[in-house]
Amino acid sequence: MLENEELRTIEFVDEDGENEELTVLCQTKLAGVNYLLVSDAEIEDLENDDETVDVFIIKEDSVSEDGEDVTYTVVEDEKEILTVSKVFEEMMDDVDFEIDEE
């Protein structure tokens, strides 16, 4: 999936207030909003082409004046998910997305 690419991680606070380290797989900007495709999977799983991993889309809500602190939220709007996931699919042409409707 991600051969020889430098993967970066971000800290994310989930709805329970727990800190999670997420790996950023791809990033794009649409209509002035920064979107990130992220996963909490192990790096080895992300690098394995035969492995299926769960990913989700988060968007940047706010950035501190010094640019150090960024607040993200999980995208939950179905229309927004479909639109952004299509962009990520085009950017990562060797990846197939399957949207899980919970």
All heavy atoms as an XYZ file, in Angstrom:
819
protein
N       0.820     -1.196      0.000
C       0.000      0.000      0.000
C       0.861      1.257      0.000
O       0.643      2.155     -0.770
C      -0.938     -0.003      1.208
C      -1.784      1.237      1.298
S      -2.685      1.484      2.833
C      -3.765      0.103      2.871
N       1.847      1.327      0.881
C       2.628      2.548      1.045
C       4.111      2.230      1.027
O       4.771      2.268      2.041
C       2.266      3.230      2.366
C       0.822      3.630      2.513
C       0.492      3.954      3.954
C       0.509      4.815      1.642
N       4.643      1.916     -0.123
C       6.027      1.518     -0.219
C       6.956      2.714     -0.138
O       6.795      3.693     -0.846
C       6.263      0.792     -1.541
C       5.519     -0.514     -1.631
C       5.720     -1.161     -2.979
O       6.755     -0.904     -3.617
O       4.833     -1.909     -3.384
N       7.956      2.603      0.742
C       9.038      3.573      0.844
C       8.583      5.019      1.020
O       9.277      5.938      0.641
C       9.956      3.477     -0.383
C      10.575      2.117     -0.510
O      10.926      1.489      0.480
N      10.701      1.635     -1.733
N       7.428      5.217      1.571
C       6.971      6.575      1.833
C       7.186      6.879      3.309
O       7.051      6.021      4.154
C       5.490      6.725      1.490
C       5.219      6.632      0.010
C       3.755      6.864     -0.316
O       3.090      7.597      0.420
O       3.298      6.299     -1.312
N       7.541      8.098      3.580
C       7.720      8.529      4.952
C       6.347      8.782      5.559
O       5.626      9.675      5.129
C       8.553      9.820      4.984
C       8.889     10.308      6.361
C       9.946      9.471      7.043
O      10.770      8.862      6.343
O       9.948      9.443      8.280
N       5.974      7.959      6.521
C       4.678      8.118      7.171
C       4.839      9.000      8.396
O       5.783      8.872      9.158
C       4.124      6.746      7.578
C       3.852      5.775      6.439
C       3.406      4.433      7.005
C       2.803      6.317      5.500
N       3.890      9.898      8.585
C       3.919     10.737      9.782
C       2.737     10.380     10.656
O       1.742      9.816     10.193
C       3.932     12.218      9.436
C       2.633     12.765      8.900
C       2.750     14.258      8.608
N       1.548     14.757      8.023
C       0.652     15.510      8.678
N       0.863     15.841      9.924
N      -0.431     15.933      8.066
N       2.859     10.697     11.913
C       1.782     10.411     12.848
C       1.323     11.706     13.493
O       2.056     12.692     13.541
C       2.222      9.416     13.942
O       3.323      9.971     14.660
C       2.613      8.074     13.351
N       0.088     11.668     13.971
C      -0.464     12.794     14.710
C      -1.107     12.254     15.980
O      -1.486     11.085     16.056
C      -1.507     13.585     13.884
C      -2.688     12.691     13.490
C      -0.874     14.239     12.682
C      -3.874     13.447     12.925
N      -1.221     13.102     16.962
C      -1.940     12.766     18.190
C      -3.392     13.170     18.016
O      -3.677     14.258     17.529
C      -1.335     13.488     19.391
C       0.033     12.992     19.793
C       0.013     11.567     20.340
O      -0.920     11.217     21.096
O       0.926     10.806     19.975
N      -4.289     12.286     18.402
C      -5.717     12.528     18.263
C      -6.391     12.150     19.570
O      -6.106     11.092     20.134
C      -6.271     11.667     17.110
C      -7.729     11.884     16.828
C      -8.153     12.975     16.099
C      -8.679     10.984     17.289
C      -9.500     13.175     15.823
C     -10.025     11.177     17.026
C     -10.434     12.276     16.291
N      -7.268     13.012     20.063
C      -8.025     12.716     21.277
C      -9.403     12.233     20.843
O     -10.143     12.951     20.175
C      -8.148     13.963     22.184
C      -8.950     13.633     23.426
C      -6.774     14.493     22.556
N      -9.734     10.979     21.220
C     -11.018     10.415     20.797
C     -12.156     10.924     21.673
O     -11.947     11.722     22.590
C     -10.970      8.879     20.756
C     -10.788      8.244     22.124
O     -11.016      8.908     23.164
O     -10.427      7.054     22.160
N     -13.387     10.464     21.380
C     -14.563     10.959     22.100
C     -14.563     10.590     23.587
O     -15.275     11.199     24.380
C     -15.861     10.476     21.440
C     -16.053      8.986     21.451
C     -15.622      8.307     20.159
O     -15.172      8.967     19.223
O     -15.737      7.079     20.110
N     -13.724      9.621     23.976
C     -13.601      9.251     25.382
C     -12.491     10.020     26.086
O     -12.194      9.764     27.251
C     -13.341      7.742     25.507
C     -14.490      6.913     24.961
O     -15.656      7.350     25.101
O     -14.227      5.837     24.396
N     -11.833     10.923     25.364
C     -10.753     11.712     25.941
C      -9.418     10.993     25.947
O      -8.453     11.474     26.533
N      -9.346      9.850     25.266
C      -8.109      9.066     25.211
C      -7.239      9.547     24.043
O      -7.743      9.813     22.958
C      -8.419      7.577     25.016
C      -9.232      6.961     26.137
C      -8.470      6.876     27.432
O      -7.250      6.600     27.405
O      -9.098      7.104     28.494
N      -5.931      9.632     24.285
C      -4.997      9.996     23.220
C      -4.697      8.779     22.361
O      -4.434      7.699     22.881
C      -3.686     10.518     23.798
C      -3.801     11.935     24.287
O      -4.727     12.654     23.936
N      -2.853     12.345     25.105
N      -4.745      8.977     21.052
C      -4.392      7.933     20.097
C      -3.349      8.481     19.154
O      -3.387      9.658     18.795
C      -5.605      7.526     19.256
C      -6.647      6.730     19.952
C      -7.700      6.245     18.955
O      -7.363      5.427     18.088
O      -8.830      6.730     19.047
N      -2.427      7.637     18.730
C      -1.483      8.028     17.703
C      -1.990      7.452     16.391
O      -2.186      6.258     16.263
C      -0.088      7.489     18.013
C       0.939      8.038     17.065
C       2.348      7.693     17.496
O       2.872      8.398     18.368
O       2.881      6.712     16.958
N      -2.232      8.333     15.425
C      -2.759      7.927     14.130
C      -1.716      8.165     13.050
O      -0.995      9.164     13.079
C      -4.021      8.728     13.792
C      -5.179      8.623     14.783
C      -6.302      9.555     14.359
C      -5.668      7.190     14.887
N      -1.659      7.251     12.098
C      -0.756      7.392     10.968
C      -1.499      8.073      9.828
O      -2.587      7.650      9.453
C      -0.250      6.014     10.501
O       0.403      5.374     11.600
C       0.721      6.149      9.354
N      -0.903      9.130      9.306
C      -1.499      9.878      8.199
C      -1.099      9.192      6.894
O       0.082      9.076      6.570
C      -1.030     11.345      8.191
C      -1.622     12.093      7.005
C      -1.401     12.029      9.507
N      -2.096      8.716      6.156
C      -1.854      8.021      4.902
C      -1.893      8.954      3.707
O      -1.205      8.758      2.711
C      -2.901      6.916      4.714
C      -3.027      5.932      5.864
C      -4.180      4.984      5.624
C      -1.723      5.178      6.060
N      -2.729      9.978      3.812
C      -2.912     10.897      2.703
C      -3.552     12.176      3.243
O      -4.235     12.140      4.270
C      -3.819     10.242      1.659
S      -3.727     10.943      0.024
N      -3.332     13.276      2.539
C      -3.891     14.553      2.974
C      -4.317     15.343      1.755
O      -3.657     15.304      0.714
C      -2.832     15.317      3.764
C      -3.299     16.627      4.311
C      -2.266     17.260      5.242
O      -1.309     16.623      5.656
N      -2.467     18.522      5.552
N      -5.436     16.062      1.873
C      -5.897     16.913      0.783
C      -6.641     18.105      1.352
O      -7.012     18.123      2.523
C      -6.806     16.122     -0.203
O      -6.995     16.894     -1.377
C      -8.150     15.789      0.417
N      -6.865     19.089      0.508
C      -7.611     20.283      0.902
C      -8.750     20.465     -0.095
O      -8.522     20.503     -1.298
C      -6.702     21.497      0.899
C      -7.305     22.732      1.506
C      -6.276     23.839      1.578
C      -6.551     24.688      2.789
N      -5.491     25.656      3.032
N      -9.982     20.534      0.419
C     -11.163     20.761     -0.410
C     -11.958     21.911      0.177
O     -12.235     21.922      1.378
C     -12.053     19.515     -0.433
C     -11.500     18.267     -1.101
C     -12.430     17.097     -0.854
C     -11.336     18.497     -2.586
N     -12.322     22.841     -0.645
C     -13.117     24.004     -0.224
C     -12.521     24.671      1.012
O     -13.230     25.075      1.926
C     -14.562     23.595      0.023
N     -11.194     24.741      1.047
C     -10.507     25.413      2.142
C     -10.381     24.606      3.420
O      -9.890     25.104      4.426
N     -10.814     23.341      3.408
C     -10.746     22.484      4.597
C      -9.694     21.405      4.380
O      -9.679     20.746      3.338
C     -12.116     21.818      4.891
C     -12.030     20.908      6.094
C     -13.188     22.876      5.092
N      -8.799     21.216      5.366
C      -7.793     20.160      5.304
C      -8.393     18.850      5.792
O      -8.968     18.795      6.884
C      -6.581     20.503      6.171
C      -5.725     21.570      5.555
O      -5.541     21.621      4.342
N      -5.183     22.439      6.381
N      -8.271     17.807      4.967
C      -8.745     16.470      5.305
C      -7.558     15.520      5.358
O      -6.655     15.624      4.521
C      -9.734     15.954      4.254
C     -11.049     16.678      4.226
C     -11.256     17.751      3.382
C     -12.097     16.280      5.053
C     -12.474     18.418      3.350
C     -13.316     16.939      5.025
C     -13.495     18.006      4.173
O     -14.705     18.658      4.149
N      -7.591     14.595      6.308
C      -6.555     13.589      6.418
C      -7.188     12.213      6.419
O      -8.213     11.996      7.079
C      -5.759     13.754      7.722
C      -4.765     14.903      7.796
C      -5.477     16.217      8.023
C      -3.788     14.649      8.912
N      -6.581     11.292      5.693
C      -6.956      9.887      5.722
C      -5.990      9.241      6.697
O      -4.772      9.290      6.495
C      -6.819      9.257      4.328
C      -7.197      7.792      4.222
C      -8.702      7.614      4.422
C      -6.765      7.241      2.864
N      -6.524      8.678      7.786
C      -5.673      8.175      8.861
C      -6.054      6.748      9.246
O      -7.148      6.276      8.933
C      -5.759      9.081     10.113
C      -5.229     10.471      9.825
C      -7.177      9.157     10.651
N      -5.127      6.098      9.950
C      -5.379      4.754     10.454
C      -4.674      4.588     11.788
O      -3.632      5.200     12.036
C      -4.861      3.703      9.471
O      -5.080      2.404      9.985
N      -5.242      3.726     12.634
C      -4.584      3.393     13.889
C      -3.899      2.028     13.791
O      -3.429      1.482     14.775
C      -5.559      3.436     15.066
C      -6.733      2.490     14.902
O      -6.833      1.814     13.868
O      -7.574      2.443     15.816
N      -3.808      1.486     12.567
C      -3.168      0.191     12.338
C      -1.655      0.298     12.526
O      -1.067      1.382     12.434
C      -3.474     -0.304     10.928
N      -1.032     -0.828     12.764
C       0.417     -0.895     12.886
C       1.058     -0.585     11.530
O       0.516     -0.931     10.478
C       0.845     -2.298     13.338
C       0.314     -2.688     14.708
C       0.910     -1.848     15.822
O       2.109     -1.493     15.745
O       0.173     -1.540     16.779
N       2.224      0.034     11.556
C       2.934      0.399     10.329
C       3.152     -0.826      9.437
O       2.979     -0.760      8.223
C       4.296      1.059     10.646
C       4.109      2.358     11.424
C       5.105      1.285      9.371
C       3.505      3.496     10.664
N       3.486     -1.972     10.033
C       3.733     -3.187      9.249
C       2.486     -3.583      8.454
O       2.578     -4.046      7.322
C       4.149     -4.355     10.155
C       5.448     -4.136     10.897
C       5.317     -3.239     12.128
O       4.224     -3.171     12.748
O       6.305     -2.572     12.458
N       1.321     -3.427      9.067
C       0.072     -3.753      8.377
C      -0.195     -2.787      7.227
O      -0.713     -3.174      6.182
C      -1.114     -3.730      9.347
C      -1.038     -4.846     10.376
O      -0.345     -5.857     10.118
O      -1.665     -4.701     11.440
N       0.162     -1.531      7.425
C      -0.053     -0.527      6.381
C       0.855     -0.769      5.181
O       0.492     -0.465      4.053
C       0.199      0.877      6.937
C      -0.775      1.355      8.014
C      -0.280      2.658      8.616
C      -2.170      1.506      7.463
N       2.037     -1.303      5.431
C       2.996     -1.547      4.352
C       2.750     -2.866      3.634
O       3.342     -3.123      2.597
C       4.408     -1.499      4.915
C       4.784     -0.098      5.384
C       6.124     -0.038      6.084
O       6.601     -1.085      6.573
O       6.682      1.057      6.157
N       1.878     -3.717      4.165
C       1.588     -5.022      3.591
C       0.432     -4.897      2.593
O      -0.701     -4.623      2.979
C       1.243     -6.013      4.702
C       0.995     -7.403      4.193
O       0.894     -7.644      2.998
N       0.892     -8.341      5.124
N       0.718     -5.123      1.316
C      -0.303     -4.984      0.274
C      -1.454     -5.965      0.428
O      -2.542     -5.728     -0.072
C       0.312     -5.167     -1.119
C       1.156     -3.972     -1.531
O       0.947     -2.879     -0.971
O       2.014     -4.137     -2.416
N      -1.219     -7.084      1.106
C      -2.259     -8.104      1.276
C      -3.144     -7.848      2.494
O      -4.134     -8.536      2.698
C      -1.630     -9.492      1.397
C      -0.873     -9.866      0.138
O      -1.310     -9.431     -0.943
O       0.138    -10.572      0.234
N      -2.789     -6.876      3.288
C      -3.495     -6.598      4.542
C      -4.625     -5.591      4.323
O      -4.467     -4.604      3.615
C      -2.511     -6.043      5.568
C      -3.036     -5.948      6.958
C      -3.210     -7.301      7.615
O      -2.458     -8.230      7.305
O      -4.126     -7.411      8.453
N      -5.768     -5.856      4.939
C      -6.876     -4.913      4.939
C      -6.826     -4.155      6.260
O      -6.724     -4.771      7.320
C      -8.225     -5.648      4.823
O      -8.251     -6.353      3.585
C      -9.380     -4.675      4.879
N      -6.870     -2.832      6.187
C      -6.829     -2.027      7.406
C      -8.003     -1.064      7.424
O      -8.521     -0.676      6.379
C      -5.511     -1.232      7.539
C      -4.322     -2.159      7.679
C      -5.320     -0.272      6.396
N      -8.405     -0.700      8.620
C      -9.462      0.299      8.779
C      -8.839      1.684      8.721
O      -7.797      1.942      9.325
C     -10.169      0.122     10.122
C     -10.992     -1.147     10.187
O     -11.487     -1.587      9.129
O     -11.151     -1.699     11.285
N      -9.481      2.557      7.978
C      -9.051      3.954      7.888
C     -10.260      4.839      8.126
O     -11.402      4.390      8.003
C      -8.421      4.281      6.508
C      -7.174      3.469      6.274
C      -9.411      4.096      5.383
N     -10.005      6.058      8.468
C     -11.093      7.011      8.579
C     -10.598      8.391      8.204
O      -9.400      8.627      8.093
C     -11.782      6.968      9.950
C     -10.873      7.065     11.136
C     -10.739      8.245     11.818
C     -10.176      5.954     11.594
C      -9.928      8.346     12.928
C      -9.357      6.036     12.706
C      -9.225      7.236     13.374
N     -11.554      9.265      7.954
C     -11.248     10.613      7.499
C     -11.503     11.584      8.644
O     -12.551     11.552      9.273
C     -12.115     10.994      6.282
C     -11.838     10.031      5.121
C     -11.869     12.440      5.866
C     -12.807     10.163      3.964
N     -10.500     12.414      8.894
C     -10.667     13.482      9.874
C     -10.442     14.804      9.150
O      -9.830     14.862      8.085
C      -9.706     13.331     11.075
C      -8.244     13.345     10.636
C     -10.031     12.077     11.861
C      -7.248     13.309     11.798
N     -10.981     15.862      9.749
C     -10.771     17.180      9.149
C     -10.270     18.147     10.210
O     -10.554     18.001     11.401
C     -12.033     17.705      8.483
C     -13.182     17.997      9.401
C     -14.364     18.498      8.577
C     -15.583     18.694      9.444
N     -16.727     19.171      8.649
N      -9.521     19.106      9.735
C      -8.933     20.121     10.595
C     -10.016     21.119     10.984
O     -10.652     21.707     10.112
C      -7.812     20.804      9.823
C      -6.929     21.674     10.628
C      -5.794     22.194      9.759
O      -4.811     21.469      9.549
O      -5.928     23.347      9.281
N     -10.201     21.286     12.280
C     -11.202     22.240     12.762
C     -10.599     23.593     13.082
O     -11.167     24.631     12.767
C     -11.907     21.710     14.011
C     -12.998     20.723     13.680
O     -13.513     20.745     12.553
O     -13.328     19.915     14.559
N      -9.449     23.557     13.739
C      -8.820     24.819     14.110
C      -7.323     24.615     14.284
O      -6.856     23.521     14.565
C      -9.421     25.371     15.401
O      -9.170     24.496     16.478
N      -6.591     25.723     14.107
C      -5.146     25.727     14.274
C      -4.818     26.901     15.177
O      -5.336     27.998     14.992
C      -4.423     25.885     12.915
C      -2.922     25.899     13.100
C      -4.848     24.803     11.942
N      -3.936     26.663     16.158
C      -3.539     27.749     17.050
C      -2.772     28.803     16.266
O      -2.268     28.547     15.166
C      -2.687     27.207     18.202
O      -1.493     26.650     17.698
N      -2.678     29.990     16.823
C      -2.012     31.103     16.143
C      -0.571     30.782     15.788
O      -0.069     31.203     14.754
C      -2.074     32.372     17.000
C      -3.436     33.018     16.996
C      -3.452     34.337     17.731
O      -2.405     35.006     17.806
O      -4.529     34.700     18.221
N       0.108     30.012     16.648
C       1.498     29.665     16.375
C       1.624     28.444     15.459
O       2.716     28.047     15.089
C       2.276     29.442     17.660
C       1.725     28.299     18.504
O       0.816     27.569     18.048
O       2.209     28.132     19.638
N       0.480     27.826     15.106
C       0.485     26.676     14.217
C       0.886     25.370     14.869
O       0.999     24.346     14.214
N       1.117     25.406     16.166
C       1.572     24.216     16.891
C       0.453     23.235     17.210
O       0.645     22.030     17.141
C       2.271     24.632     18.198
C       3.558     25.384     17.989
C       4.675     24.511     17.453
O       4.818     23.364     17.918
O       5.394     24.977     16.551
N      -0.704     23.742     17.592
C      -1.807     22.879     18.006
C      -2.914     22.892     16.960
O      -3.419     23.943     16.570
C      -2.391     23.350     19.350
C      -1.390     23.215     20.483
O      -0.738     22.160     20.564
O      -1.271     24.161     21.282
N      -3.283     21.685     16.528
C      -4.338     21.526     15.531
C      -5.428     20.657     16.144
O      -5.143     19.651     16.789
C      -3.802     20.860     14.249
C      -4.902     20.712     13.218
C      -2.632     21.646     13.677
N      -6.674     21.055     15.935
C      -7.813     20.275     16.416
C      -8.477     19.610     15.219
O      -8.753     20.259     14.212
C      -8.841     21.188     17.121
O      -8.180     21.888     18.172
C      -9.974     20.382     17.702
N      -8.715     18.277     15.350
C      -9.346     17.506     14.288
C     -10.635     16.878     14.794
O     -10.768     16.595     15.984
C      -8.436     16.357     13.826
C      -7.132     16.791     13.223
C      -5.956     16.805     13.974
C      -7.056     17.170     11.890
C      -4.756     17.182     13.414
C      -5.852     17.552     11.321
C      -4.705     17.547     12.092
O      -3.516     17.928     11.524
N     -11.567     16.655     13.878
C     -12.763     15.878     14.194
C     -12.959     14.828     13.108
O     -12.548     15.019     11.962
C     -14.043     16.744     14.274
O     -14.206     17.433     13.040
C     -13.996     17.730     15.417
N     -13.589     13.731     13.485
C     -13.882     12.661     12.541
C     -15.030     13.107     11.650
O     -16.026     13.642     12.124
C     -14.255     11.362     13.287
C     -14.676     10.274     12.307
C     -13.100     10.891     14.161
N     -14.890     12.908     10.356
C     -15.950     13.242      9.407
C     -17.023     12.162      9.518
O     -16.741     10.978      9.354
C     -15.411     13.324      7.960
C     -16.537     13.578      6.979
C     -14.351     14.416      7.857
N     -18.250     12.579      9.795
C     -19.349     11.640      9.964
C     -20.464     11.832      8.937
O     -21.274     10.941      8.742
C     -19.914     11.744     11.378
C     -18.909     11.307     12.426
C     -19.431     11.384     13.844
O     -20.599     11.803     14.039
O     -18.681     11.032     14.750
N     -20.482     12.980      8.272
C     -21.499     13.248      7.271
C     -21.266     12.346      6.058
O     -20.188     12.365      5.451
C     -21.450     14.721      6.860
C     -22.464     15.043      5.785
O     -23.671     15.096      6.110
O     -22.039     15.222      4.622
N     -22.265     11.543      5.701
C     -22.124     10.554      4.636
C     -21.729     11.179      3.300
O     -20.871     10.662      2.583
C     -23.427      9.774      4.489
C     -23.328      8.595      3.556
C     -24.607      7.780      3.531
O     -25.245      7.623      4.581
O     -24.962      7.319      2.438
N     -22.355     12.291      2.951
C     -22.048     12.968      1.693
C     -20.599     13.460      1.671
O     -19.897     13.318      0.672
C     -23.006     14.149      1.526
C     -23.686     14.243      0.218
C     -24.699     15.365      0.254
C     -24.870     15.922     -1.126
N     -25.886     16.947     -1.182
N     -20.179     14.021      2.781
C     -18.812     14.534      2.892
C     -17.808     13.383      2.813
O     -16.779     13.495      2.137
C     -18.670     15.297      4.210
C     -17.381     16.043      4.385
C     -17.347     16.874      5.655
O     -18.219     16.686      6.550
O     -16.451     17.700      5.773
N     -18.116     12.263      3.463
C     -17.239     11.086      3.414
C     -17.099     10.588      1.985
O     -15.993     10.306      1.517
C     -17.775      9.955      4.323
C     -17.619     10.342      5.789
C     -17.053      8.631      4.039
C     -18.323      9.401      6.750
N     -18.206     10.472      1.270
C     -18.165      9.989     -0.117
C     -17.336     10.909     -1.006
O     -16.529     10.457     -1.820
C     -19.574      9.827     -0.671
C     -20.397      8.681     -0.086
C     -21.840      8.748     -0.580
C     -19.772      7.339     -0.425
N     -17.540     12.206     -0.860
C     -16.815     13.176     -1.675
C     -15.318     13.105     -1.420
O     -14.517     12.991     -2.351
C     -17.320     14.614     -1.386
O     -18.715     14.674     -1.685
C     -16.563     15.638     -2.208
N     -14.932     13.136     -0.156
C     -13.511     13.145      0.193
C     -12.866     11.794     -0.109
O     -11.731     11.734     -0.590
C     -13.315     13.546      1.672
C     -11.849     13.512      2.053
C     -13.887     14.937      1.928
N     -13.590     10.699      0.124
C     -13.003      9.378     -0.143
C     -12.715      9.191     -1.631
O     -11.740      8.537     -1.999
C     -13.893      8.261      0.390
O     -15.117      8.204     -0.301
N     -13.531      9.764     -2.492
C     -13.269      9.684     -3.937
C     -11.963     10.389     -4.288
O     -11.195      9.910     -5.117
C     -14.429     10.277     -4.726
C     -15.640      9.380     -4.745
C     -16.772      9.984     -5.536
C     -17.992      9.079     -5.417
N     -19.139      9.593     -6.129
N     -11.711     11.518     -3.655
C     -10.459     12.237     -3.888
C      -9.281     11.391     -3.413
O      -8.272     11.244     -4.120
C     -10.469     13.613     -3.182
C      -9.099     14.282     -3.275
C     -11.549     14.504     -3.763
N      -9.398     10.802     -2.226
C      -8.317      9.968     -1.707
C      -8.094      8.737     -2.591
O      -6.959      8.327     -2.808
C      -8.583      9.544     -0.265
C      -8.340     10.645      0.742
C      -9.244     10.870      1.761
C      -7.222     11.449      0.676
C      -9.033     11.872      2.694
C      -6.996     12.459      1.597
C      -7.901     12.671      2.610
N      -9.157      8.152     -3.117
C      -9.014      7.004     -4.022
C      -8.216      7.383     -5.256
O      -7.376      6.607     -5.720
C     -10.386      6.475     -4.447
C     -10.967      5.475     -3.493
C     -12.243      4.856     -4.017
O     -13.170      5.610     -4.341
O     -12.288      3.620     -4.097
N      -8.471      8.559     -5.800
C      -7.724      9.017     -6.971
C      -6.264      9.274     -6.630
O      -5.379      8.989     -7.427
C      -8.360     10.280     -7.541
C      -9.697     10.030     -8.207
C     -10.371     11.302     -8.681
O      -9.711     12.362     -8.746
O     -11.577     11.233     -8.986
N      -6.016      9.810     -5.447
C      -4.651     10.104     -5.035
C      -3.857      8.826     -4.748
O      -2.653      8.789     -4.962
C      -4.666     11.005     -3.787
C      -5.221     12.378     -4.035
S      -5.418     13.331     -2.515
C      -3.715     13.691     -2.127
N      -4.541      7.813     -4.261
C      -3.894      6.545     -3.904
C      -4.451      5.467     -4.828
O      -5.219      4.616     -4.411
C      -4.186      6.214     -2.437
C      -3.725      7.276     -1.472
S      -4.200      6.912      0.224
C      -3.075      5.569      0.585
N      -4.065      5.513     -6.080
C      -4.682      4.687     -7.113
C      -4.574      3.181     -6.896
O      -5.309      2.417     -7.493
C      -4.157      5.057     -8.490
C      -2.654      4.909     -8.617
O      -1.992      4.594     -7.616
O      -2.144      5.119     -9.726
N      -3.699      2.731     -6.018
C      -3.576      1.294     -5.767
C      -4.380      0.837     -4.559
O      -4.243     -0.285     -4.092
C      -2.106      0.900     -5.599
C      -1.459      1.573     -4.397
O      -1.952      2.643     -3.979
O      -0.475      1.040     -3.877
N      -5.251      1.713     -4.048
C      -6.022      1.412     -2.846
C      -7.510      1.413     -3.177
O      -7.993      2.285     -3.895
C      -5.739      2.464     -1.743
C      -6.602      2.230     -0.520
C      -4.271      2.449     -1.375
N      -8.217      0.416     -2.657
C      -9.670      0.355     -2.825
C     -10.334      0.647     -1.491
O      -9.976      0.062     -0.475
C     -10.108     -1.038     -3.304
C      -9.590     -1.333     -4.690
O      -9.628     -0.424     -5.539
O      -9.151     -2.468     -4.923
N     -11.319      1.538     -1.510
C     -12.055      1.886     -0.309
C     -13.376      1.143     -0.269
O     -14.061      1.016     -1.279
C     -12.338      3.387     -0.249
C     -11.129      4.221      0.012
C     -10.412      4.774     -1.041
C     -10.701      4.448      1.295
C      -9.294      5.554     -0.814
C      -9.581      5.230      1.541
C      -8.886      5.767      0.481
N     -13.713      0.698      0.907
C     -15.016      0.090      1.143
C     -15.619      0.818      2.342
O     -15.092      0.743      3.442
C     -14.829     -1.394      1.463
C     -16.117     -2.179      1.446
C     -15.821     -3.660      1.600
O     -15.177     -4.237      0.712
O     -16.241     -4.198      2.636
N     -16.688      1.563      2.105
C     -17.258      2.386      3.168
C     -18.171      1.535      4.038
O     -19.101      0.886      3.555
C     -18.006      3.596      2.581
C     -17.004      4.469      1.833
C     -18.715      4.379      3.676
C     -17.591      5.633      1.111
N     -17.874      1.551      5.329
C     -18.640      0.804      6.302
C     -19.709      1.723      6.856
O     -19.421      2.744      7.471
C     -17.724      0.325      7.438
C     -18.438     -0.545      8.440
O     -19.537     -1.044      8.134
O     -17.894     -0.727      9.545
N     -20.954      1.382      6.624
C     -22.069      2.210      7.079
C     -22.586      1.658      8.399
O     -23.354      0.727      8.433
C     -23.162      2.247      6.022
C     -22.655      2.848      4.737
C     -23.720      2.958      3.677
O     -24.902      3.077      4.046
O     -23.360      2.930      2.512
N     -22.121      2.291      9.480
C     -22.523      1.836     10.823
C     -23.722      2.584     11.308
O     -23.949      3.681     11.107
C     -21.367      2.029     11.799
C     -20.218      1.118     11.456
C     -19.075      1.275     12.442
O     -19.208      1.966     13.471
O     -18.051      0.687     12.185
